[in-house]
Amino acid sequence: MNSQVVTNPEDIARLYRELSLFPSLSRADVGHVVTSQYGGKYSNIYTEWSQRDLDRNENVKFCRQYIVFHDDKSVVYSGASGNCTEIKGELQSKDSPSGDMKAVVRECTIKGEDKQFLEIWSKNIKMKSINLTALKKHGKVYEDDQFGCLVWSHSETHLLYVAERKRPKAKSFFQSESPELSSIGDEEETVRSEEKETVKGEQFVFHEDWGEGLVGKSCPVLCVLDIEGDNVSVLEGVPDNISPGQAFWAPGDTGVVFVGWLHEPFRCGLTFCPNRSSSLYYVDLTGGKCEQLTSGTSAVSSPRLSPDQCRIVYLECAVFGPHMQCSRLCMFDWYTKKTSVVVDVVNRPGEDGFTGIYSSRLSRQCWSADSQRVIVSCPQRSRKDLLMVDTSTGSVTSLTSKFDVGSWCLLNIERDLMVVSCSSPNCPPRLRVGFLPPRDSQEEVVWVTLEDSQMLPEIDWQILTFTPPPEQDNSQYPGLDFEALLIKPKEVKDGVKLPLIVTPHGGPHSVF
């Protein structure tokens, strides 16, 4: 990039191609602690990235692994343990709690038809490959962040996931029946079974889905794979008027906890509008009884079970109103069945500068090892910081506000080892790790970079603060100021006039 205005289409295309080379981080998993023969401890970090491939006209996903030697409180040595590898066909994957197995939901095309398989890997062996499409227990598996999940039971004998409800095949009243078969056998039984599951005259019936980003996803169901018996079952007991998602196994594997979104009055979009009426539910596996755990008068999301399996934290906000409005961080005690508000809605920042929680989703792993603190990636004015919340006191502490980097995102935290992505307008995402200091400690996080990125030296950025003049001050909320990000070339040649692009958009409807 240079300090002149680019107007030639070929130059614009070349510049776009250059900037498309920067990948973004989407996921990180922390492996188990291994003790080497020399006594040192290390953990493997598995990461997934995405990058735009302009020649193939698609986003490609690839993975890279790193090794981190540590003493459970600080990083001793770290480095990449191999080159990047493109991932093809994987919709979801998840290591078992012990790390001995891995589950993969894979989609591939066989003889022109899309098929979905659920694979179980053990070390370097594919132990099972179950054709979910052929089982016909449900529709396509959900891989999105809104509903989707792939969760091992604590006993590592079952897998929980979300898929579209099986819908009867529709055909025309005028479509001819299947020809009679001359011999009786499995083929005839299959045809008879398909005829029973077919409805006539409904081939053009409209099925309402959950909108932008979730097109085709209408009636999700909770599914469980019994790994030993290769049996897939759809959980019963979930009310028909809700869509379940974001599920996980309850303590002791006695049932499943999930978020349920109401279908009434109709399925509004969810991806960019998380303020839809929803509740936390628990369905018992033995009796099929479904229990509503929260009030049902708000919108909830991102339930996360603590490591000691005693408490569940989740986000809650009012129904309707601004899309990305300020949320509460709530906590449900599994044994007392009591709900408490850990961090309430902030109407106006106090002296500590905390503006409230404006995140629509918590990291899949967000608890500290002592089950006392929660880490939240959260926009704070013109930055995105990592906030540490003490669930006992409700105190909020920023772990990153002193750094120049503008955006921090928690990818994972395991045994207090945090894996984060950090970036700025002039710096593509970097991969860093650091240990969360002990509770009540005055120590700061020491961040270690696993994967650096190329700084764009020609770009300069800064945060500007504006205070409205007295005649424009809001009489109901006086003394408010606001911020803006100014991004510009570092050096501009004399006589060059740069165009100004203004994007007057931010919270509470959305922020980026």
N, C-alpha and C positions, 0 to 999 in steps of 0.2 A: 504494500500500500504506500502511496506517496501523497504529497500535499496538494495535488492538483485534482480538479474535478474530472472524473472519468465519464465520458459520454459515448465512446465508441463501443458498440455491442460486443465486439470480439474482446476488447479489454475488460469489459464488465464480466463476460463469461469466464475469462482467464482468472480474474480476481475471485469470482465466486468459486471456481474450481479449487483455488489455493485454500480458501477459507473452509471449504467442505472437507478438507483433509483432517481437521481437528475432530477427534472422537469425543463422545461424552460418556461419563460413567453412569451405569444403570443399576449395578448390583455388586455386593461384596459379601462373601461368607468367610467366617473364621473357623478354621479346623481345630481339632483337639490338640491339647498340649502333648508334645512328644519329648521324651527325655533321651538325648543322644548317649552313646556309649562313653562319652567324655563328661557327662553330667550336665551339659547345657540343655536348656529347654527351648523348644521352638514350636511355632504354629504356622500352618499353611494358610495363605490368604488367597481365596479364589475370587476373581473379579470378572464382570461382564461389561463390555463397552458396546456402543453403537456408533456407526459412521455412515454418512451418505455416500453411496456409490453411484456417481452420475452416469457412468457408462452402462451399468445394469439397471439404472433408474429404480433403485430400491435402497432401503436402509439395511445394512449388513450388521450382524451381531457377532462379536468375537470375544474370546476369553483369554485371560493371562493369569498366571499364578505367581505368588511371591512367597518368600520364606522370611519369617521374622523370629530371630533369637531374642529371648527376653528373660527376665527374672521375676515375672508376674507383677512388676510395678514400673519397669522402664525397658525400653528397647535397647538391646545390646548391639545387634547387627541386623540388617535387612537387605533384601535384594530380590530381583526377579529370578525365578527358577525355570524359565523357559521363554520361548517366543510366543507370539499371539497365534491363536488357532480359531478359524471361523467356525461358528456354530450353525449347523443346518438342521432345520426341522424341529428343534427343541422348543416346545411351548412353555414348559415349566420343568424345573428340576429341583431336588431337595435331598440333602444328605440326612441319614437317620441320626437320632440323638447320639448314638455311640460312635458314629462315623464309619461303621462297618459296611453300610449299604447306601445306595443312592437310588432315588426314584426319578424317572424321567417320563414326561408326557410328550410324545413325539407324533408329528403329523407328516405323512408322506403320501405320494400319489402312486397308486398301483393300478396299472391298466386303465389309466385315465380317471380313476376314482380316488377321492381324498379319503384317507384312512387315518384313524388315531389309535395309537398304541400306548399302553402304560408299561414301562420297562422297569425291572428291578435289577440293579447291578450290585455285585459284590466284588470289591477290589477290581480285578481286570476281567471279570466274567459277567456276561449278561445272563442272569439266573432265570429271568422270566420275561416274556414279551406277550402281553395280553391285548388282543385285538378288541378294543372297546367298541369300535364300529360294528363288528360282527355280533357282539353280545346283544346289541339293540336294547340295552337297559335304559339308555338316555340318549340325548342328542350330543352336540359338540361340547367338549370340555371348555370351560371358561379359563382364559389365560390373563385377563385384564386385572388391573390393580383395584378396581372397584368391588367386584364380587369374588374374583378368583382366589384360590388357595390350593396348596398341596402340602399337607401336614401329616407327619408320622405320628402314630399314637406313641405314648410314653413307653409302651411295652414293645414297640417296633413290630407289631403283628398286623397292624391295619394302617391304611392310608385314607385320608379324607380329602375330597376335592369337590368342586362345584361344576355342574354341567347343565345344559338346557334340558328341560323336561321332554320326555319322549312324546311326540305328537303323532296321532294316527295319520297314515298316508291318505291323502285326499285324491279322489279321481272323479271324472265327469259321470253324470247319469248315462251318457251315451257311449262311454268307453266299454268295449266288449269285454266279456268275462274271460278269465284264463282258460285256455283249451283243456279239455279233460285229458288226464294222463292215463296211458294204457297200463301202467304197472303201479302197484301200490308200494310205497317205500318212503324214505326220508324226503325225497323231492316233493311228493304229493303232500306230505304233512307240512312242509315248509310253505307251499302254496296256500293250503287251507288256513294256516296260521296268519299269513299275510292278508288273506281275504277278510278274516275276522277283525284285523286291525285297520281296515280301510273304511273310510267314510265317503259317501257319495255326495256330490254337489257342493263341496266346500273347498274346491281347489283355488277359489279366488277370495276366500275369507281373509280379512286383514287381521293380523296379530300385532297388537300394540307392543312396541319394544321400549327400551330405556333411553332412546335418543342418541344424540351425538356422541361418538366414541364407543357406543354400546349397541350399534345397529344390529338387529337380528337376535339380541338377547332379551328375552321376554319373560320366561318362567324358569328361573334357575332352581335346581334341586341339589340337596346335599347327598353326595355319594360316598360309599365306603367300600374299599377293596380289602377283602380278607386274603392276605398274602399267601397263607398256607393252603387255603382251599381254592385260590384263584376265582373267588366268587365276588361279584360286584352287586351291591344292593343300594337302593334308594331309600334314604331314611324316611320313615313315616312319622306322623305327628306334627309336622310343620304346617301351620295354617295356610289355607289356599289363598288368602288375601294378602300375603306378603311374599317378597322375593328375598331368599336368604343369601348371605355372602359373608366374606371376611371371617370364616369359621375357624375354630381350633378345638382341640380336645380338652375337655374339662379335667380337673384334677382327678387322678385315679382312672382315667379313661371311662368314667361312668356314663358320659354323654358328650354332647357337642354344644359349645357356646357359639353364637353367631349373631350378626346384625340382620334384622328383617326390615325391609322397606315396604311401606303400605302401597298397594296398587291404586287405592282410591285417593282423590277423585279420578285420577288417571296417572299413567306413568310419565312423569315429567323427567327431563334430562337430569342425570346425576353427576356425570364427569366434571362439569363446570358449575354445577349447582348442588353442593352437598347439603343444602339446607332443606332437605325433604324429610317428611315425617318418618321416623324410624325408631326402633327400640332394640335393646339387647335381649336375647332369648337363650333359653337352655332347653334342649330336648334330651330326654332320658332314653338311653339305648334299650333298656330292658322293657319298660312299659310303654314307650312311645309317647309319654306325656310331655307336652311343651309348656314351659313356664316363662312368662314375661318378667325380666329382671329389672327393667327401668320403667319410668312413668308412661311413656308413649306420647307425651305432649311436646317432645323436642326432636331434634335430629342428632343421632349418635353415629360414631364411626371409630375405626381403628382400635378395637378392644385388644389389649395386650396383657397376657398373664405373667405375673412376676415369677422369677426363678424358684422361689420357695412355694409356688402354686397356692398362695393364700389370697392374693389381691389381683384385681383386673383394673387397669386404667383405660380410659377412653376419652374421646373428645365429644363435647356436646354443645350445640348451639340452638338458637330459636328457629322454629319452622318459618320458612319464607323470609321476607326482608332481604337485605343485602346478601349476595351469594357467598362471598368469602368473609362473612362477618366474624367478629371476635368470638372465640370459643372458650368454654370452660374445660379444664382438665379435671375429670371426675374419677373417683375410685370406688369400686364395688368390692366389699369384703366377702369372700366366698363362704366363710363359715358363719359369720354373723348376719349375712344378707343385708347389711346396711350400706347405703351409698353416701359418700361425702364429696364435697367440692374441694379439690386441692388448690386450684388456681381459678379464681372467678373472672368474669368479664371485666375488663378495664375500660371504663368510660373516658378517663383522661389520665395520661401518664403522671406518676408522682415524681418525687425527687430522685428516685432511683433510675428514672428514664424508661422503665419497663412499659411497653405499649400494649401488652396483652398477647394472647396466642391467636395468630391468624393463619395457622396451618390447617389444612383439610385432611391431613393424614400423618400419623405417626410412623416412624420407622418400624419395620417388622420386629426388630430387636431394639428395644429402647431402655430396658431396665439395667440398673447397676447390679453387680454380683451380690450385694447385700440386701437386695429387694427393698431398698429405702429411697432410691433416687431414680428419676426418669430424665432422659435426655431428649430434648425437643429441638428440631430444626425449625426456626421460626423467623419470618420477616420482622425486623424492628426498624421502622422508618425506611431508610434507603439501603439497609443492609439485610442480610439473612444470617443470623447468628445461631450458634449452638447454645441452648439454655439448659442448665441443670436445675431440676425441680426437686426439692426435698418433700417427699409425700407426707412426712410427719408434721412439718411446720408450714409448708406452702411457700417457703422462700425460693426465690428465683435468682440464679446467678449465671451470668454470661461467661462462657468459656472462650469466646473468640472476639469480643468487642475491642480488644486492644490491638488486634492485627489489622493490617492495611487491606487484606483480601476482603472483597465485598460480599461474597456468598459462600456459606458453609452448609453442607448437607450431610447428615449422618446416614451412612449406608448400613452400618451394623455396629453393634457393641456386644462383645462376648467376653465374659470374665474380666470386665472393665477395660478390655482392649478395644478402643474405638477406631473404626475405619471410616474416613470421611472423604468427600469430594469438595474441593474449594476452587473458586474461580473468581475472575473479575472481568470487566468489559475489555480489558487488554490482555487477559491471560486465560487461555482455555483450561478446562478442569485438570486439577492435579490430584493425585491419590496420596493421602497421608494417613498415618496411624499415630496413636498416642494413648497412654493409659490415663484413665480417670483417677484423679487423686483420691485418697481416703476421705471419708465423710468428716466434716469439720476441719479439714486440713487447709492450710493457707498456700499450699503448693499450687503452681500453675501447670497446665498440661504442656508437656514437651512434645511437640509435633515432629515426626520424622517423615520425610518425603520418600514414598516408594516409587512413584512415577511422576517425573517432572514434565512440564509442558513448555513449549516455546512461547516466550513472551513476545507480544507484538510491540516493538519499541516505538513505532511511529504513532501509536495511539496514546492519547492522554485522557484521563477522566478524573472528575472530581464531584463531590457532593456540594450543592449550593443550598443555602437556607434562605427562605423568603418570609418576611413578615408583612402582612397586608397593611397598607396605610390606614390611619384612623377612620377615614370615610368608608373604607371597605371592610372594616372589622365586623365580625359577627356578634351582634348584641347579646344573643343567647349563649354563645360560647366565645367570649372575648379572649384575646391574647394568644390565639392559635397561630402557629407558623407551619410551613410545609417545606418539603425538600424536593430537589430535582437533581437528576444525574446529567451532567454535561460531558459528552464524549466528543472529542475533536482531535485532529492531527496535532502532534507536538510542535511541528514547525510548519509555517505557512509562508510561501513565497510572497514577496511584495507584489501587490497588485492583484493577487488571487482572491476572489470573493467566493466564500464557501456557502452553499445553501444550508438553511436551517430546517431540520426536520423535528417537529414538535409532536410528542406523543403524550397528550394530557390524559393519562390513564393510570390508575393505581387502586389501592384498597378503598373501601372494603369489598367491592365486587370481584376484584382479582388483582394480583400483583405478580410481577415477574422480575 
